[in-house]
Structure formats: C-alpha cells, structure tokens
Amino acid sequence: MKQGFVKSSPGFFRLIARSGLLFTAALLLAAAIIRAPLQEAANPALTPNPVKSAWFLLWIQELVSYSRFMIYPVMALGCLFLLLPWLPVGGRPHQAVWFPREQRTVNLLAVVAFLAIVALTIIALFFRGTNWSLSFHP
C-alpha cells in the first residue's frame, strides 16, 4: 500500500452506484409528486414591479441592474471556471488535502466568487423593492 492512499474495493463502488441510483429514483419520484412553485399565467396587462428572475439568476440580474456591461465579468468568470482543471500549476498531489498551498490562488478565486454570488442573491432577493430600489421586503 502506498503511503497516504486508501485501499478501495469493488464492493464500495457498487454501494456508491446503488445509492446514486436510489437517490436519482427518489428525486424523480419527488419531482413527479411535488408541484413546482410556479407563478400564475402571464398577464400582459399586469406586469409585476419589479420583475425578478428565478432565485438562481438573481445575482446576475443584480449585477446588470448596476450597468449593462456587468455581464462581461460574469462571462469572463464563467470562462475562467471552465479552465479550472488546467489552472493549478503545482505538481500532482500525493494525497488528498483540503485547500492545498499549491492551489491557494484557485481556491481563493472559487471561494470569493461563491461568496459574491451568495451576497448578490441575498441583496436581490430581500433588499430590492419597487423600481428596483434598495429597501427591505422580507
């Protein structure tokens, strides 16, 4: 056995595959039973103010509310995240480590992007009111 590595067996991987299939089946069953929280049908005569995106896109809507050119940093960040597998310049890791020193820049970039997206989503969800003005509406 190599130093720092854990032995594995086919039985362990079968267990993971079975649990993945069970989780997928449970998720599909829940999707079939639980109704989606959709709004009523669109009425062109009555537009809600402000019209908000789905919760997972609110951070982009918040950025674009500052300037229409803010979509370009979002696109650049998306391209950068596509290149993440090739960004670490350090050698091959000898053992699994959370936040290794050789990849500090990549880890910091990922954590900062995550925190920025969460903060912008919270601002857009709870602190935007009529005409997209800042106000608290829980």
C-alpha positions in Angstrom: 0.0 0.0 0.0 1.3 3.4 -0.9 1.8 6.0 1.8 -1.2 8.4 2.1 -3.5 6.3 -0.1 -6.6 4.3 0.9 -7.4 0.9 -0.4 -10.7 0.5 -2.1 -12.8 -2.4 -3.1 -15.4 -3.1 -5.9 -18.0 -3.6 -3.2 -17.5 0.0 -2.1 -18.1 1.3 -5.6 -21.1 -0.9 -6.0 -22.6 0.7 -2.8 -21.9 4.2 -4.2 -23.6 3.3 -7.6 -26.6 1.8 -5.8 -27.0 4.8 -3.6 -26.7 7.1 -6.6 -29.4 5.2 -8.4 -31.6 5.2 -5.3 -31.2 9.0 -4.9 -31.9 9.6 -8.6 -35.1 7.5 -8.4 -36.2 9.3 -5.2 -35.6 12.7 -6.9 -37.6 11.7 -10.0 -40.4 10.5 -7.7 -40.4 13.7 -5.7 -40.4 15.8 -9.0 -43.4 13.8 -10.2 -45.4 14.2 -6.9 -44.5 17.7 -5.7 -45.8 20.6 -7.8 -43.3 23.2 -9.0 -43.8 26.6 -7.3 -44.6 28.4 -10.5 -46.5 31.7 -10.6 -49.8 32.2 -12.4 -50.0 32.5 -16.1 -48.5 35.7 -17.5 -50.9 38.6 -18.0 -49.6 41.3 -20.4 -52.0 43.9 -18.9 -50.5 43.5 -15.4 -46.7 43.4 -15.1 -45.3 42.9 -11.6 -42.9 45.5 -10.4 -40.0 44.6 -10.2 -40.0 41.5 -12.3 -37.4 39.2 -10.7 -35.6 36.3 -12.2 -35.6 32.9 -10.6 -33.6 32.8 -7.4 -30.5 31.2 -9.0 -30.3 34.0 -11.6 -31.0 36.9 -9.2 -27.3 37.6 -8.7 -26.8 38.2 -12.5 -29.9 40.5 -12.5 -28.5 42.4 -9.6 -25.2 42.9 -11.4 -26.9 44.0 -14.6 -29.0 46.5 -12.6 -25.8 48.5 -11.9 -24.7 48.5 -15.6 -25.4 46.6 -18.7 -21.7 46.0 -19.1 -21.5 44.0 -15.9 -22.5 40.8 -17.9 -19.0 40.7 -19.3 -17.3 40.0 -16.0 -19.8 37.2 -15.4 -18.9 35.7 -18.8 -15.2 36.1 -18.1 -15.7 34.3 -14.7 -17.6 31.5 -16.5 -14.7 31.0 -19.0 -12.2 31.1 -16.1 -14.1 28.4 -14.3 -14.1 26.3 -17.4 -10.3 26.5 -17.3 -10.1 25.5 -13.6 -8.8 21.9 -14.3 -5.8 23.3 -16.1 -5.1 26.3 -13.8 -3.2 24.5 -10.9 0.4 24.8 -11.9 1.7 22.7 -9.0 2.7 19.1 -9.4 0.4 16.1 -9.0 -0.8 15.8 -5.4 0.5 12.8 -3.4 -2.5 12.8 -1.1 -6.0 14.4 -0.9 -5.8 17.7 1.1 -8.4 20.4 1.6 -7.2 23.7 0.2 -3.6 22.8 -0.6 -0.9 25.5 -0.6 0.0 24.9 -4.2 -3.6 25.8 -5.3 -4.2 28.8 -3.0 -5.0 31.2 -5.8 -7.5 28.9 -7.4 -9.2 28.1 -4.1 -9.3 31.8 -3.1 -10.9 32.6 -6.5 -13.5 30.0 -6.1 -14.4 31.0 -2.5 -14.6 34.7 -3.3 -16.8 34.0 -6.4 -19.1 31.9 -4.3 -19.4 34.5 -1.5 -20.0 37.3 -4.1 -22.8 35.2 -5.8 -24.5 34.5 -2.4 -24.3 38.1 -1.3 -25.7 39.4 -4.6 -28.5 36.9 -4.5 -29.5 37.9 -0.9 -29.4 41.6 -1.8 -31.6 41.0 -4.9 -34.0 38.7 -3.1 -34.6 40.6 0.1 -33.4 44.2 -0.4 -34.9 45.2 -3.8 -38.4 46.8 -3.9 -40.4 48.8 -6.4 -38.5 50.0 -9.4 -35.5 48.0 -8.2 -34.8 50.5 -5.4 -33.0 49.3 -2.3 -35.4 48.6 0.6 -36.1 45.7 3.0 -39.0 43.5 1.9 -38.8 40.1 3.6 
